[in-house]
Amino acid sequence: MEFKDYYEILGIEPEADAKAVKTAYRRLARKYHPDVSTEREAEKHFKEVAEAYEVLSDDTKRAEYDQLRRSGGGRSFEPPPGWQSRSDGSSQFAGEGDFSEFFESIFGAGRFRQGRGGQFYSDDFTSSRGRDIEVELALFLEDTISGESRTIEYNLPHYSESGRLDDIRKTLKVKIPAGVGDGERIRLKGQGAPGFGNGPAGDLYLKIRLVPHPLFDVVGQDINITVPLAPWEAALGARITVPTLSGKITLSIAPDSQSGQRLRVKGHGLKTRTGRGDLFAILKIVMPQKASESDKALWQTLSKKAAFNPRREWEQ
């Protein structure tokens, strides 16, 4: 079997004192703990570090290990014939456990202490906070003014007694605060990944993405809508129905209205923390795609009688 150099695993010299052993362990355990690490094969490294600490932090185990190390520890290792590590005569081959075969061949089968989520740790490992999680939340403009709660689902890291498993799916009901805008983040405390030991859970951050609306353009807390008008509606004036985020309203169009003119409808924009923005109706005069013969006759009569030249300023 492979000989394990516990000093090399912890990155310390064989003469290191108990304080140096503990310091090295704390540093590496934080680096490789599966709850917080992004390193490759983090769980494997974490178990190796914990095993090394189990031996080197115990005076009796360390003395036994040093004796074997001095007697020829190398790449491969077989315990000396008749070797027994404990005064109680515990078996040198105690079966499969959570320590390596090398450890068990010397000290017998051992177990890491189990903590929250079935993860392994030593009593000296400091509790750590769980990871924060960020999830994008798509909102329709109507959702930002409804005040209703939304049900969201997201992946949450989960660990079983046997180690890391696939993420579980968590469902949460949240209320979207008024005035939230595109790109903003909402923090939900304690709804992230679980902490290690007695450490608190991380937070969940909802990143808001406003879904583009087919009718409305967002400008800050105001919204714009393009309102198509027939030429005679713009010329004579009209009362038309216009959609808003909270329902339909009736809008009065004054006679002689112009294309591009903006009409303000107060309080029909997006919600803010102090009220609501406004809706701006932008008028656009639209010609019929195909005029009938009777319509053409009316346009002919108008063209002869109307004293209007839209290019008059070019003549100046």
N, C-alpha and C positions, 0 to 999 in steps of 0.2 A: 504493500500500500504506500501511498505518498506520505512522506514526512512533512508535517506542518510546522513551519517556523513561526510560532506565535509572536515572537518579537518583531519579525519582519512584517507580519500582518498588521500589527499596531503601529509600525514605524518607529520603534524605540530600540535603544541599546539593551543588551542583556543585563547591564548594571543599573537600569532605570529603577527608581524607587516607586513605592506604592502610589504616590501622588502623580508621578509621570504616567504610570499605567492608567490611572483613572482619567487623567486629562486626555490622553490619546484615545481612550475608549469613547468618552463623551463626544469628542470631535468627530470620530468616524461613524459612531452610531447615528448622529444627527445627519451626517452626509449620506448614509446608505439606508436609512430606515424607509421601508416601502411606502409608508403613509405620506412622506414628504419628498422623497428622492426622485430625481429625473435621470439618475445615472443608469447605465446599462447593467443588467444583472444585479440590481441593487439588493434584492432579497438575499441572493447568494452571498454577496460581500457582507451584508449585515450579519448573517448567521456566523460567518467566519470570524468577524470582529467580536461578536458576543461570545463565541467559543474561546477565543484567545483570552478575553477578559476573565472568563470563568476560571481559567487555569492560572493566569498570572496574578490575579487579585487574591488568590487563596495561597497562603504561605506553604501549606502542605503539598498541594498540587504543584505549585511552582517548583518546589524542591525536587519532587519526583520527576517532573518534566526536565529540569536542568540536568539531573543525573543522566537521563536518557540522551539528552542533547549532547552532552559532553562525551558520551560513550559511542558516538558515531552517527548522530542524526544527519541524514543526507536526503537525496531525492527520494529514495525508497526506504521503507522502514518495516521491520518485523520486531515485535517485542521480544526480549530475551526469553529463552525457555524457562517456564515456571514463574514468569513475572506475575506478581500480584501487587496492586498499587495500594490496597487498603489493609489496615490492620484487622478489619472484620472479615477479610478473606473473600470479598465480593468478586464475582467472576470477571475474568479479564475479557470475556466475550459474552456480554449480557444480552445480545440481540439488537434489533434495529431500534434506533431512537432518533431524537432530534439533533444530536451531536453527530459529528463525522465518525466514520469507522476508525480513524486514527485515534480520536479521543476515547471512544468506547473500548478500544483494545488496551488502553492504558488505565483508564479510570472506571471502566464499566459503563453501562448505559446511563445516560443522563438526560435530563429534561430542562429546557429553558423554562423559566416562569412564564405563564401566559397572561397577557393583559387584554385590554379592550380589543374586541374584534378578533381574538385568537392570535394576535401578534406576539412575538417572543421578545422579551426584554429582561434586563437585569434590574434589580431594585435601584441601582445607581443611575439609571437612565432618566434624564430629566423629561418631564411631560412636555409635549409639544402641541402647538395649535394645528388644527387641520387646514388643508389647502382651501383657498378661495376658489370659487367657480364662477365663470362668466357665461351667460347664456343670452343670445339675441332674442328679443321679443318683438315680433311684427305686430304693429297696431294699425288699424284703420283709423282715419281721422274721426269717424263717428265714435270710436272707442275712447278717444281722449276726452270727450265731454259727457260720456254716459255716467261715469261714477260707479259703474258696476264692477264687481270683482271678476278677475279672470283666472281660469284654471290653467296652470302651466305644467309641463312635464320636462324633466331634464335627467341626465345621467349623473349618478352619484357613486364615487368609488366605494367599493365594499370588499371587505376581507373576511374570509372564513377561517376556521381553525386550521385548515390545510394550506393557507396562504392566500395570494391574490386571486380574485375571481373577476369575471366580467362585471362591468358597472351595473348597478341596479337602476331601475327607472323609478324616479320619485315624482309624485304628484303634489302640487301645492296650489292653494288658492290665494291670490294676491289682489290687492286693490291698487289700481294705478292712480297715483296722485295727480291732482289738477295741475295743468301747466307744463307737463312733461313734454320735451321736444325731441326731435330726431337726434340720435347720437348720445343722449343723456344716459346716465347709469343710475339705477335704483338699487340701493343696498338693502339686502334682507339678512340681518344679523343671525348668525348661527345656523344658516341653512345650507352651508357648504359641506365639505368633506369632514368626517368625524375626526376629532383630535386623538392624539396618542396618550395612553395613560390617563391622567386626570386633565389633560389639556383640553381647551374648549374647541368646539367645532369652528371651521372657517365660515366665511360669509358667502352668500350668493349675490352676484351682481347681474341685474337685468339690463342689457344694453338695448335701448329703444330704437327700433327702425320703423319709421312711418311709411306705410304702404302708399305709393303714388295713387292719387284719386283720379278717376276719369274726368271729373268736372272741375275740381278745385285745385288751385295752385297755392302752396303755402308760402307766405312772406312774413317771417317772424311769427307773431301771434295773429296776424291777419290772413285772410284767404281771399283769393281772387276767383271770379267766375266770369267767363265770357258769355254774354247774352246776345244771341242772334236776333236781329230785328228785320222785319220786312221793310222795304223802302217807305211804304205808306204809313207804317207804324211810327217810324222815325219822323216822318213829315207831319203827321196829324196828331201824334201822341197816342198812348194806349195804356191799358192796365193789363199786365201780364203776370203769369205765375212763375216764380223763380224758386228752384230748390235750394235748401240750406242744409247744414249738418243735422239740424234738429227738426226738419220738416219743411213744408212749402210755405212761402209767403207771397203776397201780392205786391208788385212793384209798379209804381206810376212812372210812365215814360212821358216826359214833357214834349210838346210839339217842337218841331225843328231840332230834334236831338241829332248829334253828330256821332259818326263812327269813331271809336276810341275814347269817347266820353266815359268818365268813371262816376258811378253813383255809390255813395257810402251808405251801408245799412249797419247801423251801430249795434254792437253786442252780438253779432252772429258769426264771429270768428272763433278761434280756438280759445279754450279756457286758459286763464293765467292764474297765478296765485292770489291775485287781487280782483279778478273779474273775468272779462272776456275781451278778445280782440274784435275786429270789425270784418264785415264782408264787403268787398268792393265788386260791384257789377260793372263790367267793362262792355260797353255797347259795341256791336258789330253789325253793320248793315249788310244783309245778304240778299243777293238777287236770286230769283227763281232759276233753277237749272235749265228749264225749258218752258218758254212762254207759249200760251195758246194763241190762236189767231185773234181772238177777242182781246186778249191781254196786249198783244202787239198793237192793236188799233188804239187802245187807250194810251199806250206809251207814245204812239205817233201824235195823238192829239195833244198830250202833255208837252212833247218836245217842241211843238209849234207855238203853244200858248205860254209856256213858262219862260219868264225872263231870267234865265239862270245860266251862267257860264262858269263851270268849275275851274277853268284855267285862266280866269280874268287876270290874275296877278302876273301871268307870263307876258301879258301884253304891255305891261308898264315899262 
